[in-house]
Amino acid sequence: MEAHHVFRTSATTKTHRSLVNQLHLMTTNFSRLPPLPPLRDFIHMYRLRAKKVLSQNYLMDMNLTRKVCMSAGVEFREE
């Protein structure tokens, strides 16, 4: 029974390491991406519509978008 517990811990540790490695790759690759256009231009470019019914209307409010970015630890730049 104890050996089974050790195996589960080992598998959990490997999974954790894998997730950490994936996150590291995502953040390092993210820094190489070109800058995105302003949100309003992006929405207009792809003819997207934020629907209030789907609670997407906050995307057009720059104050709320700034707060979402800050709480996620993402730098917000309004251009």
C-alpha positions as CSV (number, residue, x, y, z in Angstrom):
1,M,0.0,0.0,0.0
2,E,2.8,2.4,0.8
3,A,4.6,1.8,-2.5
4,H,1.4,2.8,-4.3
5,H,1.4,6.1,-2.4
6,V,5.0,6.8,-3.4
7,F,4.1,6.1,-7.0
8,R,1.3,8.6,-6.9
9,T,3.5,11.2,-5.4
10,S,6.1,10.6,-8.1
11,A,3.5,10.9,-10.8
12,T,2.2,14.1,-9.3
13,T,5.7,15.6,-9.1
14,K,6.4,14.7,-12.8
15,T,3.0,16.3,-13.8
16,H,3.9,19.4,-11.8
17,R,7.3,19.7,-13.4
18,S,5.8,19.2,-16.8
19,L,3.3,22.0,-16.2
20,V,6.0,24.3,-14.9
21,N,8.1,23.6,-18.0
22,Q,5.1,24.3,-20.3
23,L,4.4,27.5,-18.5
24,H,8.0,28.6,-18.8
25,L,8.0,27.9,-22.5
26,M,4.7,29.8,-22.9
27,T,6.0,32.9,-21.1
28,T,9.4,32.9,-23.0
29,N,7.6,32.4,-26.4
30,F,5.0,35.0,-25.5
31,S,7.7,37.7,-25.1
32,R,8.7,37.1,-28.8
33,L,5.2,37.8,-30.2
34,P,4.6,41.0,-32.1
35,P,2.5,43.6,-30.2
36,L,-1.3,43.2,-30.6
37,P,-3.4,46.0,-32.1
38,P,-5.6,47.9,-29.8
39,L,-8.6,45.9,-28.6
40,R,-11.2,48.0,-30.5
41,D,-9.2,47.6,-33.8
42,F,-8.9,43.8,-33.2
43,I,-12.6,43.5,-32.6
44,H,-13.4,45.6,-35.7
45,M,-10.8,43.7,-37.8
46,Y,-12.4,40.3,-37.1
47,R,-15.9,41.6,-37.1
48,L,-16.5,40.4,-33.5
49,R,-19.4,41.5,-31.4
50,A,-19.4,41.4,-27.6
51,K,-22.9,40.3,-26.5
52,K,-24.2,41.5,-23.2
53,V,-26.1,38.2,-22.8
54,L,-22.8,36.3,-22.8
55,S,-21.2,38.9,-20.4
56,Q,-18.7,39.9,-23.0
57,N,-19.6,43.6,-23.0
58,Y,-16.8,44.3,-20.4
59,L,-14.3,43.9,-23.2
60,M,-15.2,47.3,-24.6
61,D,-14.7,49.1,-21.2
62,M,-11.0,50.0,-21.1
63,N,-11.1,50.5,-17.3
64,L,-12.4,47.0,-16.7
65,T,-10.0,45.6,-19.3
66,R,-7.1,47.3,-17.5
67,K,-8.2,45.8,-14.2
68,V,-8.5,42.3,-15.7
69,C,-5.0,42.6,-17.1
70,M,-3.5,43.9,-13.9
71,S,-5.1,41.2,-11.8
72,A,-3.8,38.6,-14.3
73,G,-0.3,40.1,-14.1
74,V,-0.3,41.2,-17.7
75,E,1.0,44.6,-18.7
76,F,-1.7,46.8,-20.1
77,R,-0.8,49.5,-22.6
78,E,-3.5,51.5,-24.3
79,E,-2.2,52.7,-27.7
